């Protein structure tokens, strides 16, 4: 199996190298990652400006490595359509910071994995709490074993995975929850900045959510869908139209 590894933290990110090291156990690895950090880019791509793509000294011995001066989505697109690389699995991450709840919509990490899913490829978006890769380093193989043992890729091509701070108590299959984010947009000397805080402890009613799982020290695996149609509403509307 050939695996494409990408991220949104940039080609020099520690999480990228950690993921490549572990991905080598599962197949041949090629890296195509953004030149610079692309957090919050979602599934955006560059259309009206040129894109630079450059082959680099291998990130690890024997691992073909490229940077792209654009978004994570463009990394997947250029890997497929420009470089002509063949791959059957995309691993995106490991993101330095959770991608939970509403953040899934904004995440460049999830965006790259979603782009792969558009092509019918298997993809995992992987994230850890800020500056703590310890649970990922300990349990990445356990997560892969869980996915393979339970044949998750037979059921769905796209999963969002978050590891805990410290050491996890196990793995849970989850739905997208809410981080209960308190937004704060403030003017500072260098411009207007979007900040705020999450409140995972408020996610008490949605016991199956990714946020609830992480708050209770469980690795979260959430199946995602690239089809955003709300079918229950569609069916109701169709019944009303005569």
N, C-alpha and C positions, 0 to 999 in steps of 0.2 A: 504494500500500500504506500502511495506517495502522499505526503502531508504538507499542506501549505500552512505556515505559521505567520501570522501578522498581528498587529496590535493598534492601539491609538495613542500609546505613550511615547512612541518614537523608536527608531532603530537602536538607540543607545540605552533603552530602558532595561533595568535589571530583570524585570518580570519576563521580558521577551527571551532573554538568554536562559532563564530558569525553565521556561516552557520548552524551548528547543532541546535542552538537555534531556528532559523527560520524554519528549515526543519521539526521540530517536529509538526508544524501546519498541515503538509501534510501527515503524516504517521508515522509508527514506524521507528526509525533511528538506524543504526549500523555504527560505525566508524572503518575503517581500513585505517591507514595513515602511511606514512614513518616515521621512527625513527628520521631521520635528513632531512634537506633541500635537495631537489632533483630537483632544478630548472634547466631547459635546458636539461632534460633527454628525452624529446619527448616521444616516445612510446617504449623506450628501456626496456629490461628485463634481468635479470641475468640468465645465463644458466649453466656456468661451476663452479659456486661457490654456496655453501649452503646459504640458507636464513633463518634468524631467525624471528619468529613471536611470539609475546607475548601478552597475555591479560593483560590489565591495569585496574587500578581503573577508573571507568566510567568518561568520560570527562564532562558529566552532569548526574544528577541522572536518572537512568533508561535507560541510553544509553550505550549499549554494546560497548566496545572500545578495539581495538588492534593496536599494532604498528608492522610494517614490516621493517626490515633493508635493504630495497631495493627501487626500483623505484615506482612511482605512478601506472604504468602499473602492476607491480607485486602485488601491494596492491589489485587491482581489481581481478587479477588472483587467488591470494591466498584466497581472500574472497569467490570466487566462487568454486574453485577446491580443496582447502585444508581445509578451515573452513566449506565448504558446506553451506554457507549462501544463502538464497533465497532473491532476491531483484529485483524490476522491474524498479527502477529509480536510476541513479547514479548522484550525485551532486559533482563536483570536484572544490575545492576552499575553501574559496574565496582567489584567488591569490593576494598577495601584490605586485601589478604592472600589467600594462596592458598586455594583450595578443592579439595584433592587427597585421594585415598585415602579413608580413613574419614571425613574431614571433610565429604564429600558428604552423609552422613546428617544432619549437624547444621546445615548451611548454610542460612541464610535466603535467600541469593542463589539457591541451587539450588531451595529450596522454592518461591519465586515462579515460577520457570521450570517446575517440575514441575506447579504448579497450572494453568498455561496449557496444558500438555500433556494434562491431564485433560479439557480442553475440545476436544481435537483441534487445538489451535493450535501453530504453530511457535514454539520458544523457545530462547534461548541464555542460559546463565549464564556471566558473564565475571568473571575475577579476575586480580589482579596480585600480585606480592610486596609486602610491607609498604612503603608509601611510595615505590614506584617504578612510575610509570605510563609510563615512557619507551618500553618495547617495545610496549605497547598503542597509544600515540599514533602510533608509527611503522608498526605492522603490522596495525591493526584492518581497514583496507581490504583488505590482502592476505589476511586470514583470511576476510573476506566473499567475496572473489573465489574463494578456494579452495572455500568452501562452495557457491557458485553454479556454478562450473566443474565440480565433481564431483557436482553434484545431490544433495548430502547430505540435503536436506529431502525428496527423493523416497523416501529410504530410512528416515528416522526424523525425528520431530518435536522431539526434545529432545537438546541437546548441552551439555556442560560444558567450558568453554574457560579455560585458564590461560596467561598470558603470563609470560615469564621476567624475571629481574633483568638490567638492562643491555640487551644486544642479542641476539636469538635467532639460531640457525643455520638455522632452517626450521620446518616444521610437521609434526607426527606425529599420526596417528590412534592412540588409546591405549585401554587398558582401565583400570578402577579398580584402583589399586595399594594400597600401604600406606606411610604416612609414618613407620612405626616410632616412634611417639610414646611418649615416656617421661612418664607422667602424674605430677604432683606436686600434692597437695592439702594446703595449709598454712594454719594459723591465723595471722592477722595482726591488728593492733589494730582494724581495721574489719570483721573477719569472716573466714570461711574462704574461701580463694581457690583456684580450679583453675588450675594452671599446668602447665608442662612444656616439653619440647623435642622437635622433630622430628629424625629422622636419615635424611635422604634418601639419604645415601651407602650405606645398608644395603640399598637396593632394587636388588640386583644380579642376582637370579635371575629377576625378572619384567621382562624387557627391553622389553616392550610397554606397560608401565604408565605412567600419567600422572606419577607421582612420578619414575620413571626418566627420562622425557622432559625434565621440568623440570630435574632435576639435571644433565642433559647439554646444557642450554641450547636445548631445542626447545619451541616452543609446543605445548601438548597439547590435542587435541580428542577428547573422550570421548563416544560415544553412550550415553545413559542410557535406562532403561526404567522406567515407573511401575508396571508389573506385577511384584510381588516373588515371584511363584510360582516355586519351584524345580522346573522341569518334569522334569528327569532323575530326581529323587527321586519325583515324582508318578507317573511312568511305572512305576518299580520297584514302588512300593506297589500300584498298580493290578494289576500282574501277580501279586502275591502274594495279593491278595484273591480268594477263590474264590466 
